[in-house]
Amino acid sequence: MADNIARVFADAIATDPTRPLLTWYDDATGERTELSGATLANWVAKTANLLVDEAALGPGDTAGALLPPHWQTAAVLLGCWSAKLTVVDAPGAVDVLFAAADRVDEAAAWPAGERYALALDPFALPMRQVPPGFADFVSAVRGHGDHFTPYPGGGEADAALLARAEARAAEVCLTPGDRLLVDTGRYPDPIDWLLAPLTAGATLVLCANLDRSRLDARTAAEKTTRILT
């Protein structure tokens, strides 16, 4: 059983880093963003470098993520796990907090050393107005390096998360080469929309505010082989 999320991600993109790994749709806005494995890896590396070089964090430190399923959320989570941070989901004191712009009011329940806000703009544009007490994640992360060497071994929670992910991948019958479409409104857990597919060697089509009248056309266009809707 795998016990290192950074290694699982690296293995997932190793065969062909140029193929589409994660495709993001928001049917409420018409947004579509497609990332290859190499492009997502760059965002992950920049996030890990931000955490290590700018926030001075590392193994054993904690991160909170007040973020919905999104391609930028994938970069944040994988960046945290690459730097061997433990991502927690219950309000409490953390070393770094990432919050969507529409959830910064919840941040009062999360005392944090560093705070980054995400507008989740489809083109990853900087925020026009940064909430007080936060730094703009996109502006902060862009200046960091495109490569990061993960620490050896997994983080404190990696083995438990990957055990859950492998079990979920088996439940959904995911196999290497599958392309999984996920209704993120119904399946917001990163185990479903991120880690299970990665452990299985599958690629992702993530759909927010899924318009079910478009489902058949989308599964055909994206050549999906499995769906969670």
C-alpha positions in Angstrom: 0.0 0.0 0.0 1.3 3.5 -0.9 2.1 5.8 2.0 3.4 8.9 0.2 1.0 11.2 -1.6 3.8 13.1 -3.3 5.1 9.8 -4.8 1.6 8.8 -5.9 1.1 12.1 -7.7 4.5 11.8 -9.4 3.8 8.2 -10.5 0.4 9.3 -11.8 2.0 11.8 -14.3 5.2 10.0 -15.0 4.0 8.0 -18.1 2.9 11.0 -20.0 3.2 14.4 -18.3 1.7 16.2 -21.3 -1.7 14.3 -21.3 -4.7 16.1 -19.8 -4.7 15.1 -16.1 -7.4 17.4 -14.7 -10.2 19.1 -16.6 -12.4 21.5 -14.7 -15.9 22.6 -15.6 -18.2 25.1 -13.9 -21.6 24.9 -15.6 -22.8 28.0 -13.8 -20.2 30.2 -15.4 -19.3 28.2 -18.5 -15.7 27.9 -17.3 -13.5 25.1 -18.6 -9.8 24.7 -17.6 -7.6 21.8 -18.7 -4.3 21.0 -17.0 -1.8 18.5 -18.1 0.1 16.6 -15.5 3.2 18.8 -16.0 1.1 22.0 -15.6 -0.5 20.8 -12.4 2.9 19.6 -11.2 4.3 23.2 -11.7 1.4 24.6 -9.5 2.0 22.0 -6.9 5.8 22.7 -6.8 5.1 26.5 -6.6 2.8 25.9 -3.7 5.2 23.7 -1.8 8.0 26.2 -2.4 5.7 29.0 -1.1 5.1 27.0 2.1 8.7 26.1 2.7 10.5 29.2 1.5 8.1 32.0 2.3 6.0 30.6 5.2 8.9 28.6 6.7 6.8 25.6 7.2 7.6 21.9 6.9 7.0 18.4 8.2 4.6 18.3 11.2 3.1 21.7 10.5 -0.6 22.0 9.8 -2.7 23.5 7.0 -6.4 24.3 6.8 -8.3 24.5 3.5 -11.6 26.4 3.3 -11.8 25.6 -0.4 -14.3 23.8 -2.6 -13.3 21.2 -5.1 -11.3 23.1 -7.9 -8.2 22.7 -9.9 -6.5 25.3 -7.7 -7.6 23.4 -4.6 -5.8 20.3 -6.0 -2.6 22.4 -6.3 -3.0 23.6 -2.7 -3.6 20.2 -1.3 -0.9 18.4 -3.2 1.5 21.2 -2.4 0.8 20.9 1.3 1.3 17.1 1.1 4.5 17.5 -0.9 5.9 19.7 1.9 4.7 17.1 4.4 2.1 19.3 6.1 -0.9 17.7 7.6 -4.2 19.1 6.2 -6.9 19.2 8.8 -10.6 19.7 8.2 -11.9 20.7 11.6 -11.7 24.4 12.7 -8.8 25.1 15.0 -5.3 26.6 15.1 -3.2 25.9 12.1 0.1 27.1 10.7 -1.3 28.1 7.4 -4.8 28.7 6.1 -6.1 28.7 2.6 -9.6 30.2 2.1 -11.8 30.8 -0.9 -12.7 34.5 -1.2 -16.4 33.8 -0.3 -15.4 31.9 2.9 -13.0 34.3 4.6 -15.6 35.0 7.2 -15.2 31.5 8.4 -11.5 32.1 9.1 -12.2 33.6 12.5 -12.6 30.0 13.7 -9.1 29.1 12.4 -6.3 30.9 14.1 -3.4 30.7 11.7 0.1 31.9 11.3 -0.2 32.6 7.5 -3.4 33.2 5.5 -3.9 33.0 1.8 -7.1 33.9 -0.1 -8.1 32.4 -3.4 -10.5 34.0 -5.9 -10.5 30.8 -7.9 -10.5 32.8 -11.1 -10.7 30.6 -14.2 -7.5 32.2 -15.6 -5.8 32.4 -12.2 -5.8 36.2 -12.2 -4.7 38.0 -9.1 -7.5 39.2 -6.7 -8.6 42.8 -7.3 -9.3 43.3 -3.6 -7.5 41.1 -1.1 -9.4 40.5 2.2 -7.7 42.1 5.3 -5.4 39.8 7.0 -4.8 37.6 3.9 -2.3 37.5 1.1 -3.4 36.7 -2.4 -2.4 33.1 -3.1 -2.0 33.6 -6.9 0.2 36.6 -6.5 2.3 35.0 -3.8 2.7 31.6 -5.5 3.7 32.8 -9.0 7.1 34.0 -7.9 8.2 30.6 -6.6 10.0 27.8 -8.4 8.5 25.3 -10.8 10.3 22.4 -9.2 10.2 21.0 -5.7 11.8 17.9 -4.3 9.4 16.3 -1.9 10.7 15.2 1.5 11.4 11.4 1.6 8.7 9.4 3.1 5.1 10.4 3.6 3.5 12.9 5.8 1.8 12.0 9.1 -1.6 11.4 7.5 -0.5 10.1 4.1 -0.9 6.4 4.8 -4.4 6.7 6.2 -5.5 9.0 3.4 -4.1 6.7 0.7 -5.7 3.6 2.3 -9.0 5.3 2.0 -8.3 6.4 -1.5 -7.3 2.9 -2.6 -10.4 1.5 -1.1 -12.6 4.1 -2.8 -10.8 3.5 -6.2 -11.6 -0.2 -5.9 -15.2 0.5 -5.0 -15.6 2.7 -8.1 -13.7 0.1 -10.1 -11.0 2.6 -11.3 -8.1 1.2 -13.3 -5.0 2.8 -14.9 -6.0 4.8 -17.9 -9.6 5.5 -16.8 -11.0 9.0 -17.1 -13.4 9.7 -14.2 -16.1 12.4 -14.3 -17.1 13.7 -10.9 -20.0 15.8 -9.9 -18.2 17.8 -7.2 -21.4 19.1 -5.7 -22.3 15.6 -4.7 -18.8 14.4 -4.0 -16.8 17.2 -2.4 -14.4 14.9 -0.5 -10.8 15.1 -2.0 -10.7 11.3 -1.6 -13.4 11.1 -4.3 -12.3 13.8 -6.7 -8.5 13.8 -6.3 -6.8 11.0 -4.3 -8.8 7.9 -5.4 -8.2 8.7 -9.2 -4.5 9.5 -8.6 -3.9 6.2 -6.7 -5.6 4.3 -9.6 -3.7 6.1 -12.4 -6.9 7.7 -13.7 -7.4 11.2 -15.1 -10.1 13.6 -13.9 -13.0 15.6 -15.3 -14.4 17.7 -12.4 -17.8 19.4 -12.8 -19.1 22.1 -10.5 -22.8 23.0 -10.7 -23.3 20.1 -13.1 -25.9 20.6 -15.7 -27.2 17.1 -16.1 -28.7 17.9 -19.5 -25.1 18.2 -20.7 -23.8 15.0 -19.1 -24.1 12.6 -22.1 -22.4 15.1 -24.4 -19.7 15.8 -21.9 -18.9 12.2 -21.2 -18.6 11.6 -25.0 -16.5 14.7 -25.6 -14.1 14.0 -22.7 -14.0 10.2 -23.4 -14.8 9.4 -19.8 -14.9 5.8 -18.7 -16.3 6.2 -15.2 -18.7 8.7 -13.6 -19.6 9.8 -10.0 -22.8 11.8 -10.3 
